[in-house]
Amino acid sequence: MRRDEGFVTVAVVGLAAVLVAVSALLATLGAVAVARHRAASAADLAALAAAGHLVDGTACEAAREVARAAGAELTDCRPQGTTVLVVAAVRVGALGTARARARAGPGSGNRAGLQVVCPATDGQAGGCLVRNLEPSSVVGRRVGPRVDRESDSQHWSST
């Protein structure tokens, strides 16, 4: 005669441990994905802000301010002729740092302005907007800087 008493208890404890481990893994992967997206958004906004200040020589200061307002740290800023390359980083706790690159410069159409606005968000990261400074008569034409990320491209326009 076998003694199977307590087997269900051990099985339930084992299953619970597996579920906790999978949940922790999924939460960690989610945190990494969120940090990567925050870094990419911060880099895009910082590059747009820097492109708007290439002429007056304050491109990197503008990029640093916008990256900070978006909850990231600007780790690199290089004006390169009529474009600027920025790298933004977001810390992911003990897991490391998520980094993203973006390049911005004038578009191929007219040189209408875009303004990056990061209103006070009560200590919350994010909340930056890209505002078109051109009148509505230019709708349908390319009006702003072009942003190129390492992995894909986004073209800002007045549509």
N, C-alpha and C positions, 0 to 999 in steps of 0.2 A: 504494500500500500504506500502511495506517494503522498507527501505532504505538500499541497499546493496553497496552503494558507498564506496570505500576505502577498501572493504574486501580483494581484491586481493593484495593490498599493504601490509596489515597486514599479510596475508598468506605468501607472498614472504619474508618478514622480518623474520617471524617465521622459515621458511624453511632455510633461510640463517644462522640463529643462530644455528639451529640443525647441519647443515653442518660444521660450524666453530667448534662446540663442538666435533663432531666426528673426525674431522681432528686433533684437538689438542690432543685427546685421542690416536689416532693412532700414532702421532708423539712422544708422551710420551712413548708408548709401544715400539716403534722402538728404541728410545734412551736407554731404559732399556735393550733391547735385545742386542744392540751393546755393551753396557758396560759389560754385562755378558760375551759375547764372548771375548771381550778384556781382561777381568780378567782371563778367562780360558786359553787363549793363553799365557798371561804373566806368569801365574802359571806354565804351562807346560814348557815353556822355562826356567824359573827360576829354576825349579826342575832339568831339564837336566844340566844346568850350575852348580848347586850345587853338583849334582852327580859326575861331573867331577872333583870337588875339595874336595871331602870327605877325601881323603888321606892326603892332605897338610893342612887341618884344616881351609881353607878359604871358605868353602861351602856357608855359609850364606852371606858373603861379595859378592861373585860372584852372588848369587841369587838376592841380593838387587840391584846390578848394572844392571843386565839383566832386572829385573822387571821395574826399572826406565826407561831404554831405551825403553821398550815396552809400556810405558805410564801408568804404574800401580805403586802401592806402596806395598812393601812386608810387610805384617802385622805379619807374623809368619814364623819361620824357625826352624825346629827341626831335626838335624841329629839323626837317630835312627839305630845304627849299620851300616849296609851296604847300608841303604837307607836314604833319606832325605824327610821330609814333609814340604811343603811350602804353604802359603796362600797369595794370591795377591788380592788387592782391587783396584777398579776403581770407582771414585766418579761420581755420576749421578746428578750433580747439587743439587737442593733442594730436590730431591727425595730420596737421601740417597747414599748408597754405594753397589756396586755389588762385591761379593767376590767369589773366586774359590780356591779350594785346588788341589794340585797335589803331587804325590810321585814319586820319581825316584831312581833308583839304578842300579846295573849291571844287564844285561840280563842273560838268562840262557845259552847262548852260550859263545863264547870267550869274552874277555874283551876289545875289540877294542874301540877306543875313538871316541866320537862325540864332536864337538866343537860348542858352541853357539856363533854366531857372530852377533853383533848389530852395523852396521855401522852408522856413523853420518847421521841423516835424517833431518837436518836443522830445528830442533825443532819439527818435526812431530813424533807422537808416532808410534810405530811398526817398521816393517822393519827388524826384527831379522830372522836369518837363522840358521838351524842346518846343520853343515858341517861334513861329514864323513871323518875321518883322515886316514882310512885304504886304502891300494891300491886296485885297482879294482879286484884283484884276489880273494877277499872274497865275491864277489857278490853272492847272494843267501843264505847266512848264516846270522843268527842273529848277529849283530855287535854292538849294542848299548844298552844304558840303557832302562829299561822298565818304562813307565810312566803310573801311575794309577790315574785317576780322580775319584772323589767321585761318579759320575754318570755313567761313562763308562771307558773303557781302550783303550789305544793306545799303540801299540808295534812298536818301531822304528827299522827298519832293512835296509839293504843295497840294497833292490830291486829297 
